[in-house]
């Protein structure tokens, strides 16, 4: 036990001295979530600002007096778009889409022919693209009103077209919170865990091998298990530290959210933090063992880094698996590392209570991964120097 603690303290000191490990852990844990929430808040504010402008830029609106009258009745203003709207939209000087009305628009409506309206915008101009949805919604309302008026003029009751009314009934519990915008948070946290502990795992194996400090360590009278547990404990401590810092960075992150919609959706409290810790701490420990096992056979720091980056790339793909299973989630999801944690974190963000059995299954999987990796590390530790 004393030997394992000695190795643990030595590896922790090395990890804290390594600027690359320390900076990666701190940046990934402290800046990741605040930065993402700030970006979400900014983008959402831009979208909402477009909907609140209540201004329509148009070319040829004089050819559609009825459309202009409808737009004004909805509380919007109609302004003439500049003649060089295409160039200004490409250069992003124009931050709204432009409605294009053809000269024969009113004539076609009078004769019953199909009239065409165009909405011009540059897809590279994000501000203009954000204004596309409210403008299309406004035009759809005008289309519906025009159709109903046309039927009425022909003596056809509009009630014949509305014999069935469809209403939505949301089955969401009152205490459940929306988390549509914050669905990327679990993946962000998982990436921070993997990246935060990766450099510590590499440094304690391939890094020590390059520096020549691994051989003196192996000459001490300690077993492979003592070496494995000591090194794993240090890397796991770094990974768990990243988990704690990341989760508690959620609290100050909420102060950075200026958008009311996002602030209402993202309400993270102490209860949620405890749920996240229960879900993520075992995963961080198992990922530490896996990363050490991956880096152990590598002859250089760079080779170990490339191999561990493959594991990092695995996380986004796993998070996309639920898309292949719309509807009820298969039971085997609860046994898949990363996927199980992703699902449980989403439940926490929605305000749902985690089931003890689900937590137990995820914990059992993490323990199994840790034990298998430690067995491999203990077996290979004495042979690394000879490779």
C-alpha positions in Angstrom: 0.0 0.0 0.0 2.8 2.4 0.9 4.5 1.7 -2.5 1.3 2.5 -4.4 0.9 5.7 -2.5 4.5 6.7 -3.3 3.9 6.0 -7.0 0.7 7.9 -6.9 2.2 11.0 -5.3 5.1 10.9 -7.8 2.8 10.7 -10.8 0.5 13.5 -9.5 3.5 15.7 -9.0 4.7 14.9 -12.6 1.2 15.7 -14.0 1.1 19.0 -12.2 4.5 19.9 -13.4 3.7 19.1 -17.0 2.3 22.3 -18.4 0.6 20.6 -21.4 -1.4 18.3 -19.1 -2.2 21.0 -16.7 -3.3 23.6 -19.3 -5.3 21.0 -21.2 -7.2 19.9 -18.1 -7.9 23.4 -17.0 -8.9 24.8 -20.4 -11.1 21.8 -21.3 -12.9 21.9 -17.9 -13.2 25.6 -17.2 -13.7 27.2 -20.6 -15.5 24.5 -22.6 -19.0 24.9 -21.2 -19.0 28.7 -20.7 -17.8 29.2 -24.2 -20.4 26.9 -25.7 -23.2 28.5 -23.7 -22.0 32.0 -24.7 -22.1 31.0 -28.4 -25.6 29.4 -28.0 -26.8 32.6 -26.3 -25.3 34.9 -28.9 -26.8 32.9 -31.8 -30.2 32.6 -30.2 -30.3 36.3 -29.5 -29.5 37.0 -33.2 -32.3 34.7 -34.3 -34.8 36.4 -31.9 -33.6 39.9 -32.9 -34.5 39.1 -36.5 -38.0 38.1 -35.4 -38.4 41.2 -33.4 -37.4 43.6 -36.2 -40.8 43.3 -37.9 -39.4 44.9 -41.0 -39.7 43.5 -44.6 -37.2 44.5 -47.3 -38.9 44.1 -50.7 -38.3 44.8 -54.4 -41.4 45.4 -56.5 -43.8 45.6 -53.6 -45.7 48.2 -55.6 -46.9 45.3 -57.8 -48.6 43.7 -54.9 -50.7 46.2 -53.0 -52.8 43.5 -51.3 -49.7 41.8 -50.0 -48.3 45.1 -48.7 -51.6 45.8 -47.0 -51.5 42.4 -45.3 -47.9 42.9 -44.1 -48.8 46.2 -42.6 -51.8 44.8 -40.9 -49.5 42.2 -39.2 -47.6 45.1 -37.6 -44.6 45.0 -40.0 -43.1 47.8 -41.9 -42.3 47.5 -45.6 -39.1 49.1 -46.8 -37.6 49.2 -50.3 -34.5 47.1 -50.6 -31.4 48.8 -52.1 -30.9 48.2 -55.8 -27.6 46.5 -55.2 -29.1 44.1 -52.6 -27.3 41.1 -54.0 -23.8 42.6 -53.5 -24.7 44.0 -50.1 -26.1 40.6 -49.0 -22.9 38.9 -50.1 -20.7 41.5 -48.3 -23.0 41.1 -45.2 -23.9 44.7 -45.2 -27.6 43.6 -45.6 -28.7 41.6 -42.6 -32.2 40.6 -43.8 -33.5 38.5 -46.7 -35.2 40.4 -49.6 -38.7 39.7 -50.9 -38.9 39.8 -54.7 -42.3 40.5 -56.2 -42.7 40.1 -60.0 -44.6 42.6 -62.1 -47.4 40.2 -63.0 -48.0 39.1 -59.4 -51.4 40.8 -58.9 -52.6 40.0 -62.4 -52.0 36.3 -61.8 -53.8 36.3 -58.5 -56.8 38.0 -60.2 -56.9 35.4 -63.0 -56.5 32.5 -60.7 -53.1 31.5 -61.9 -50.2 30.5 -59.6 -48.2 33.5 -58.6 -44.6 33.2 -57.5 -42.7 35.1 -54.8 -39.0 34.8 -54.3 -37.0 35.4 -51.1 -33.3 36.3 -51.9 -30.5 35.8 -49.4 -26.9 34.7 -49.3 -26.5 31.4 -47.4 -23.1 32.6 -46.2 -24.8 35.6 -44.6 -26.0 34.1 -41.3 -27.9 37.2 -40.1 -29.9 37.2 -43.3 -30.6 33.5 -43.0 -31.9 33.9 -39.5 -34.6 36.3 -40.9 -35.8 33.7 -43.4 -38.1 31.9 -41.0 -40.2 34.8 -39.8 -40.6 36.1 -43.4 -41.7 32.7 -44.7 -44.1 32.4 -41.9 -45.6 35.8 -42.8 -45.9 34.8 -46.4 -47.6 31.5 -45.5 -50.2 33.4 -43.5 -50.8 35.6 -46.5 -51.2 32.6 -48.8 -53.7 31.0 -46.4 -55.7 34.2 -46.2 -55.7 34.7 -50.0 -56.9 31.1 -50.5 -59.7 31.4 -48.1 -60.8 34.8 -49.6 -60.8 33.2 -53.0 -63.0 30.4 -51.9 -65.4 32.8 -50.2 -65.7 34.9 -53.4 -66.7 31.8 -55.3 -69.4 31.0 -52.8 -67.5 28.0 -51.2 -67.7 27.9 -47.4 -64.3 27.8 -45.8 -65.7 25.6 -43.1 -65.8 22.7 -45.6 -62.0 22.8 -45.5 -61.8 22.9 -41.7 -64.1 20.0 -40.6 -61.3 18.5 -38.6 -59.2 20.4 -36.1 -56.0 18.9 -34.9 -54.6 20.0 -31.5 -51.4 19.0 -29.8 -51.3 17.5 -26.3 -47.9 17.5 -24.8 -47.3 14.5 -22.5 -44.3 16.1 -20.9 -44.5 16.2 -17.1 -44.8 19.7 -15.7 -41.6 19.3 -13.7 -39.6 18.3 -16.8 -37.5 21.0 -18.3 -36.8 21.6 -21.9 -33.2 20.8 -22.9 -33.4 21.2 -26.7 -30.5 23.7 -26.9 -28.5 22.1 -24.2 -28.5 18.6 -25.7 -24.9 19.2 -26.8 -23.7 19.7 -23.2 -23.3 16.0 -22.4 -21.0 15.4 -25.4 -19.1 18.5 -24.4 -18.5 17.2 -20.9 -17.5 13.8 -22.2 -15.0 15.3 -24.5 -13.5 17.3 -21.7 -13.1 14.2 -19.6 -11.3 12.3 -22.3 -9.1 15.2 -23.4 -8.4 16.3 -19.8 -7.0 12.9 -18.7 -5.4 11.9 -22.0 -2.1 13.8 -21.6 -1.6 12.7 -18.1 -2.0 9.0 -19.2 0.4 9.5 -22.1 3.0 11.3 -19.9 3.0 8.6 -17.3 3.7 5.9 -19.9 5.2 6.9 -23.3 6.3 10.2 -21.8 8.4 8.6 -19.1 9.8 6.2 -21.6 11.0 9.0 -23.8 12.5 10.8 -20.8 14.2 7.7 -19.5 12.6 7.8 -16.1 10.6 4.6 -16.5 13.5 2.3 -16.2 14.6 3.6 -12.7 11.0 3.3 -11.6 10.9 -0.3 -12.7 14.0 -1.2 -10.8 12.3 -0.5 -7.5 11.0 -3.6 -5.6 7.3 -3.2 -6.5 4.9 -5.5 -8.3 3.2 -4.8 -11.6 -0.1 -4.3 -9.8 1.4 -1.7 -7.5 2.8 0.2 -10.5 -0.5 -0.1 -12.4 -2.7 1.0 -9.5 -0.3 3.9 -8.6 -0.2 5.3 -12.1 -3.9 4.7 -12.7 -4.8 6.4 -9.5 -2.9 9.6 -10.5 -4.4 9.7 -14.0 -7.9 9.0 -12.6 -7.4 11.8 -10.1 -6.7 14.2 -12.9 -9.7 12.9 -14.9 -12.0 13.2 -11.9 -10.7 16.7 -11.2 -11.6 17.7 -14.7 -15.1 16.3 -14.1 -15.6 18.3 -10.9 -14.2 21.5 -12.5 -16.4 21.1 -15.6 -19.6 20.5 -13.6 -19.0 23.3 -11.3 -18.2 25.6 -14.2 -21.9 25.3 -15.1 -22.9 27.6 -12.2 -20.9 30.7 -13.2 -21.7 29.9 -16.9 -25.3 30.6 -16.2 -24.4 34.2 -15.4 -23.0 34.6 -18.9 -26.3 33.8 -20.5 -28.1 36.9 -21.6 -30.8 35.3 -23.7 -34.0 34.8 -21.7 -35.0 31.7 -23.7 -31.8 29.9 -23.1 -31.7 31.0 -19.4 -35.1 29.4 -18.9 -34.1 26.1 -20.5 -30.7 25.8 -18.8 -31.3 25.7 -15.1 -28.5 23.8 -13.4 -28.6 23.3 -9.6 -26.9 21.4 -6.9 -29.1 18.4 -7.4 -28.2 18.3 -11.1 -24.5 18.6 -10.2 -24.7 15.6 -7.9 -26.4 13.6 -10.6 -23.7 14.5 -13.1 -21.0 13.5 -10.5 -22.6 10.1 -9.9 -22.7 9.5 -13.7 -19.3 10.8 -14.7 -16.8 10.0 -11.9 -16.8 6.2 -12.6 -16.5 6.9 -16.3 -13.5 9.2 -15.8 -11.8 6.4 -13.7 -12.4 3.8 -16.3 -11.3 6.0 -19.2 -8.0 6.7 -17.3 -7.3 3.0 -17.1 -8.1 2.6 -20.8 -5.9 5.5 -21.9 -2.9 4.1 -19.9 -3.4 0.7 -21.5 -3.5 2.3 -25.0 -0.4 4.4 -24.4 1.6 1.6 -22.6 2.9 -0.2 -25.7 3.7 3.0 -27.6 7.4 3.8 -28.2 6.9 7.6 -28.4 4.8 10.3 -27.0 3.5 11.2 -30.5 2.4 7.6 -31.2 0.5 7.4 -27.9 -1.2 10.7 -28.6 -2.4 9.5 -32.0 -3.8 6.3 -30.6 -5.6 8.1 -27.8 -7.1 10.6 -30.2 -8.8 7.7 -31.9 -10.6 7.1 -28.7 -11.5 10.7 -28.5 -13.0 10.5 -32.0 -15.1 7.6 -30.8 -17.3 9.8 -28.5 -19.1 11.9 -31.1 -20.0 8.8 -33.1 -21.4 7.0 -30.1 -23.5 10.0 -29.2 -25.1 9.8 -32.7 -26.2 6.1 -32.2 -29.7 7.1 -30.8 -30.5 8.7 -34.2 -30.6 5.2 -35.7 -33.2 4.1 -33.1 -36.1 6.6 -33.2 -38.7 5.9 -30.6 -38.0 3.8 -27.5 -34.3 3.3 -26.7 -33.0 -0.3 -26.8 -32.2 -1.8 -23.4 -28.6 -2.4 -24.4 -27.9 1.4 -24.5 -27.5 1.2 -20.7 -24.5 -1.1 -21.0 -22.6 0.9 -23.6 -19.9 3.3 -22.1 -20.3 6.9 -23.1 -23.7 6.2 -24.6 -25.2 5.3 -21.2 -23.7 8.4 -19.6 -24.9 10.6 -22.4 -28.4 9.4 -22.0 -28.4 9.8 -18.2 -27.0 13.3 -18.4 -29.8 14.2 -20.8 -32.3 12.9 -18.2 -30.7 15.1 -15.5 -30.9 18.2 -17.8 -34.6 17.4 -18.4 -35.2 17.2 -14.6 -35.9 13.5 -14.6 -34.8 11.2 -11.7 -32.1 8.7 -12.5 -33.1 5.1 -11.9 -30.8 3.2 -9.5 -30.7 0.2 -11.7 -29.5 2.3 -14.7 -26.8 3.8 -12.5 -25.8 0.4 -11.3 -25.5 -1.0 -14.8 -23.3 1.9 -15.9 -21.1 1.6 -12.8 -20.7 -2.2 -13.4 -19.5 -1.5 -17.0 -17.0 1.1 -15.8 -15.7 -1.2 -13.1 -15.3 -4.1 -15.6 -13.4 -1.9 -18.0 -11.1 -0.6 -15.2 -10.3 -4.1 -13.9 -9.6 -5.5 -17.4 -7.3 -2.6 -18.2 -5.5 -2.7 -14.9 -4.9 -6.5 -15.4 -3.4 -5.7 -18.8 -1.3 -2.8 -17.4 0.0 -4.9 -14.5 1.0 -7.7 -16.9 2.7 -5.5 -19.4 4.3 -3.0 -17.0 7.4 -5.1 -16.3 7.9 -5.8 -20.0 7.6 -2.3 -21.3 11.3 -1.5 -20.8 12.3 -4.6 -22.8 10.1 -3.7 -25.8 
